[in-house]
Amino acid sequence: MQKPITKQKGAALIIFAVIFALAATAFLVSQLDGTGVKIERDKKTAAALAEAKAALIGYAADVSLSGAGPRPGDLPCPDNHPLGALEGTPSTPCNANALGRLPWKTLGISDLRDDSGERLWYAVSSNFKNSTRTTCSLPGQVGCLNSDTNGTITVRDSLGAIISDGTSSSAAIAVVIAPNSPLQRQDGLVQNRSLANYNIASHYLDNTAVEDNSNFIDGGLNGFINGVVKNVSQQVIVNDRLIAVTKKDLAPLLEKRVAGEVLSCLNIYAAAPVSGPIGTFPWPAQLNPLLAPTYVGTANNLIGRVPDSPMGGNWPGACFIPVGGTGWWLNWKEMVIYAIADGYKPTIGAAGCGTCLMVSPPTIAANKRAVVLVAGKMIGLQARNNNVNKGTLSNYLEVPNSTGGVLYAQQNATTTFNDVVVYR
């Protein structure tokens, strides 16, 4: 009589074990599925942020220079319009501490969303916003946007450590933020993303005890913190994800743009020079550490700054250097040096290389007619804060470019070299 009971108990144990195994497997599969979904959602947010960053960099590096206003490096204001026809475009003018949604239409991209379906938010440094622009009435002013211009936005990692200091050269130029799903902020606000709260940043962006993503102080340490951040109970208190545009991202592209514009102007001029035979270039303006920088071509000078009025005339109409050296060019003219070969100076009988300039790489062949050099940010002991410094070539260019001879070098930027070089 006991035997059947024992068999029944054994069968029950087997059934229980099978059920337990099935339950454990189902739980494991559900966890794996959840992890997979999370990874895919994270990928969507990361892709949206990356596309927004690329669009901002492209916009800043490729602004039109056909008018007096735009300048290389300009970024649009955030979008603070209510839902309607203007959404996706900048709300101008934007003052300091400019924060709102990404102006995706103006950037020429799609209406990017994060993994929760929310539109991206965006903050821009006062030094780079295009409305109202920082003042640059003379070359070298603090308000000029060029290689030496820093961002003004602080960014912290998820542990609270500063990775971009808004008071130093490491500051971010712009920040794009994916708000993700709503939560209860640390100030007690339960985020409510109704139409009435559409432009209230605190209903989209999160905060910690030391950082609030719904506001920032331009040029200060009050900036943005990247999620995910959890409290001591392992509850998520910041799920905002962000990406920053930095000087390292943008400055080299701006320098190449400016170098290309100047070389284009020289080539257009050489095709129909004001003085001298076809193919010759105007005299550069001389660098003189005893005087304030001038932008007037000097006879028999083969290296210097770009003159405002080459050989007494204006730059050709197809050239985007404004008449009198004004407009966007004020921001950059101090940073640009050019050299011409002796065989292409304006007083020769016919243009042609005897001994021309060399650029290595690509080769040490002396066959370059003109070389344009755009100075990167100050490195080492370089200084640009007075007339002596501004008239000294080595405060803008690195060896061998700073010697002002016939040999020039181009290479990738390092901690000891950041000249941008183009040539003809």
N, C-alpha and C positions, 0 to 999 in steps of 0.2 A: 504493500500500500504506500510505502514511503518513496518508492522509486519514481512513480509518475510525478510526485510533488517536486522532487529534486530536478527532474527534467524540465518541469514548468519554470522553476526558479532559474535554471540555466538559460532557458529560452528567453525569459524576461530580461536577464542581464545582457544577453546578446542584443536584443531589441533596443534596450536602453543605450548600449554602447553605440549601436548604429545611429540611433537618433541623435546622441551627443556628437558623434562624428559629423553627421550631416549638418547639425546646428553650427558646429565649429567651422566647418567648411564654408557654410553660407555666410557666417560672420566675416571670415577671412576674405571671401570674394567681395562682400559688400565694402570692406575696408579698402581693398585694392581698387575697386571701382571708384570709390570716393576719392582715393589718391589720384587716380587717373584723371578724373573729372577736374580736380583741383589743379593738376599740372596743366591741363589744356586751358583752363580758365586763366591761370597765371600767364600762359603763353600769349593769350589774346591781349591781356593788359600790357605785357611787355612789348608786344608788336605794335600796339597803338602808341605807346610812349615813344618807341624808337622812331616810328614814322613821323610823329609830331616834331621830335627833335631834329630830324633830318630836314623837314620842311622849313623850320625856323632858320637853320643854318643856311640852307639854300636861298631863302628869301633875303637874308642879311647880306650874303655875298654877291647877290645878283640884282640888287636894286638898280632901277633905271637912273642914269646920270644925266638925262636929257634936260632936266630943269635945274634951277639953282638950289632947290631945297634938299632932295634926297642925297644921302651919303652912304658909302659902303659901311655896313655894320648896323644900319637902321633896322629895328624890329617893331612890329605893329603893337598898338595898345591891346589889352585884353578886351573881350566882348562882355559888356554888362547890359546889353539890350534885353528887354523882355521878350518872351517868345513871340515870334512874328517874322516879318519880312527881313529885318535887319540882323537876325541871329546869324552867327558865324562871321560877322564883320567887326572891326574894332570900334570901341566907344571912345571917341576922341573929343577933346584932348584928355590924356591920362596924366595924372599928377604922380608924385612919388608914392611908393607903396602900392603900385598898380597891380591889382589882382582881379581876375575874372575868368571867364571861359576862353578856351583857345579859339582864336578867330580863323577857323578852318577854311572858310570860303576865301578869305584874303590870301591865305597861304597856298591855295590851289589844291587842297587835298579833300578827301571825303570827310564826312561827319563822324570822326573817330569816337568809339565808345570803349569803356573798359569792360571787364568780364561781368559786371553787374548791369550793363546797359547804360551807364551814366556817361555824359559828355565829359571831356577832359577840361581841367582848369589850368590856368597859366598866370605866371607872374613875370614881370620884366624889370630889369635894372633901369634906373633913371638915366644912366650914362648911355644907354643903347636904344631907348624908346624914340620913336620918330615923331611924337606929338605929346607935349611940346618938347622940342629938341634941346639938349644942353647947348649953352651959348659958346660959340667959337668965333670970335671976331678977329683974332690974331693967331698965327701959327704958334703951337707950343702951349697954348692956354690949357688949363685943367679941363675945360669943357670940350676940348677937341677930341673927336673919336678917331683913334689911330692905334698903332701897335702898343703904345704905352697905356691905353685905357683899360681900366679894370672894371669888372662887374661890381655889384654892391649887395649881393644877396647871400645870406648864410644858409647852409644846408648841413643837417646833422644825419648821421646814420641811425639805425634802429636802436642802438645803445645810447644815443644822445651825444656821441662824440662829433665834434665839428670837422667836416671834411672840406667845406668851402666857407671861408671866413669873410663875411660881408664887409669887414674893415681892412682887408688886405688884398694882395694880388691874387690870392686863391679864390676870391669871391666868384659866385656864379653870375652869369649874364642873364639867364632866364631859367625858369623852372616850370615843368609841365607835371600836373598832378592827376592821377586817376583816383577818384574819391571812393570807388567801390561801394559796397552795401551800407545802409545807414546803421548807426549804433548809438549808444548813449555816451555823450562826451564826458570828460572828466569834470567839467563844470556843471554837470547835471542835466544839460540839454539833451533831450531825446530828439534825434534828428528826424525831421518831418519834411519830406521832399514834395510837398504839395505845390501847386502853381503859385500860391501866395509867397512861398519861400524860395522861389526859383533862383533869385540872385542874392540870397543870404548865404554867405560862404560857410557859416558855422553849421548849417544844416547839411553840408556836404563834406566838409573837411574837419579832421579830428585834432585832438590836442592831448598833451601830457602835462605834467606839473611844470615843465620848463619850456615847452614849445607849443605854439598854437598855429596850426596850418591855415587857419581862417584869417590870419592877419600877419603882416611882417613889417619890419622897420627897414626901409631902404638905407643901406650903409651901416647897419647895426648888427648885433648878434641875435636879434629876434628874427628868426627866419622860418625854415621848414624842417620837419623831421620825416624821414622815410620809414614806412611800416614794413613788416608787421611789428608792432610793439605790444607786449603783454604786461599785465600787472603781476604782483606777487602771487596772485591766485591763478595765474595762467589764462586770464581772460584777455581777449584782444581789446585794446583800448585805442589803437591806431591801425586802421587797415588801408590808409592812403598809401599809394605807391607813386614814386616820383622819379623823374629823370632831369638832370641839369644840363644846360648848355654852358660850357666854360670858355675861358679865353683860349685855352689850348685847342679847343674844337674849332673856334671861329677865326682867330687872328691870322693863322697862316693863309687861309683862303682870301681874307681881305687884302693881305699884303700881295698875294699873287694877282688879285684883281687890279689893284692899283698899279703894280708893275706893268701889267699887260696894257692898261689904259695909256700909260706914259709912253711905252714903246710904240704903240699904235700912233700916238700923236707925232712922235719923232719920224716914223715912217711916212705918215701923211705929209708932214712938213718937207721931208727930203724929196718927195715927188714933185714939189712945186715950192722951192725955198724962196724966202723973201730976199735973201742975199746969197750970192754964191751959185755955183753950178748945180745942176740936177744931181741929187744923191748926197748932198752935203747936209750937215746938221747945224743947228744954231749953237753959238757959244754958251756953255754952262755959266751959271752965276758962281762967282768965286767964294770959297769958304775963307773967312778971315776971323781968327779968334779975338782980334782987337776991336771988331765992330759987330753991331747987331746983324743978324742974317739979312742979306739982300737977295732979291730975286730978279736981278738985272744981269743979262749976259755980259761977260767980260772978255774982251779980245785977247786972244792967245792963251786962254785958259781951257784946258782939256777935260777937267773934272770939277763938278760942283753941283749945285742945286738947279732945278728946272726954272728957267726964267719965266716971269709972268707974260712978257711980251717979247717973243724971240726976234732978235734983230730989228726991233722997232715996230714989228707988226704983231697982230694977234695970231693965236693958234688957229689953224684952219677950222672951218665950220664943222667938219666931220669929227673933229677932236672934242672930247668932252672935258677938257680943261677950260673952265670959264674965262671969259675976257677979264683981264686984270688979276687973275689968280684968286678969284673969290669962290663963294659957294662951297661945295663939298671939298674942293681942293685945299681950302684953308686948313682943313683937318689933317691933311697928309703931306703938304708941300715941304715941311721941315724934315720929314722922314725919308725923302726920296733924293738919291744922288744919281747922276749919270755921267758917264765918261764917253768921249768920242775919240776915235783914232785920228792920228795926225793926218792921214790921207783923206779924211772926210770932214775936215774943218772948213768953214765957209770961205776962206780966202784962197784956197788952192785953185789951180787952173782947171783941173778935171779930177773928179772923185776917183779914188782907187787906192788900194792898199800898197804901201811900200812896206812898212812894218805896222800891221794892225794889232788890235787887242787880242788877248788870249783868255779863254775861259776853260778851266779844267776842273772836273770833267765837263764836256765830253773829250776834248783833246787839248794839247798845248799848242796847236796850230795857231799862228798869228794871223787870223783871218776874220776877226770880228770887227764890225764897223762902229758899233755903239753898244754900250752895256748899261742897263738900268738896274739899280740896286735899291731895294726898299729895306730900311732898317727894321729889325724886329724889336721886341721889348728890350729895355736895358738889362744887360747882364754883366756880371763881374763888377768892375769899378766904373762902369760907364755912368756918366751924369749928363743931364741935358737941361739944367736949370738956370744957366746964365749965358751971356754972350760968348765967353771964352769956351765953355763947353759946347755950345751950339756951333761954333766955328772950328771945332776939332773933329776931324774925320773919324778918329778911333772911338769917339763917343757914340757913333752910330753904326759903324761897320767893324767887322772882325778881320784879322789877318787871313789872307793877304790883301783882302779888299780895302783895308784901312790904309794901305801904303800909297794908294793913288797912282800906281804905276801902270804897266801894260798887262799885268797878270791878275786875273780875277778867278774866284772859286765859287762854285755852287755845290751845296751838299744838304743832306737832311739836317733839320734843326737838332742841336744838342744843347747841353748846358753851357757850352763855350762858343757856339756859333748859331746864329739865327737869321743871317741875311737872306733875302729872297733876290735871286738874280735872273734876269732875262736879257737877251741880247739879239742883235741882228748881225 
